[in-house]
C-alpha cells in the first residue's frame, strides 16, 4: 500500500510576526482607551469632591454672616458697649479692589427666646463667645505655615476684638485637600433717611479653591442679605 506524505501547512515566520504586531497594536489601543476612561473618571470624581468641600466652607461663611448683628432683645443699648450687637468690622483689604476685604469680624446674640416665653439670662449682652468672624491668609512664612487657609474666629479673648490679628482662630480647610486661593467680602451699604449712619444690607462673598492634589479649581460667589443691618465700624 502506497502511503502519501502530506506536507504540513501553517503560518510562516513573517506572517506570525505580522499577526503578533497587529495583536499588540490592538492591545495597546484597548489599554489606552481604558487608561483614558480611568483618568476621566478620576478627574470627574476629584472635581465633584472639590465642589462639595468648597460648598461646605461657603455654607459656613454665609450661615454665620447672615446672623451678624442679631440681638435677642431686638434693639441695642447705645449707652452700653456690652449691649451692642449691630457692629461689623471689615479689615485687610484684598489686592483686587478698594471695597473688598479678606477679614470680617462681627457679633450675634446666641440667646434664643422661646415663643411666648421670657428672655433667658444673658440675652442682649455681648460675651466673648458671641464675637466671631472670618480671616483669609494667602501667604504665610511662619512655621507651621497658615498659607491658603480660611479661618473662623471661634474663641475670641474678649468682646473688644475688631480685627484679625489676635488668637482664637480655627482653620476651616486643610490645604492638602482643599487649597483656598481667594476669599473676599464686599459689603453693600445703605443710609436710611431716618439714620445718620451707613448700614450694611448685604455682603458678596467670593471663594476660590483648588484641589490639594490636582489642578482643578472652582469659584463660588454668593450674596448674603444681612437682615439685622449691622453698622460698619
Order of alpha helices (4+ residues) and beta strands (2+ residues): alpha-beta-beta-beta-beta-beta-beta-beta-beta-beta
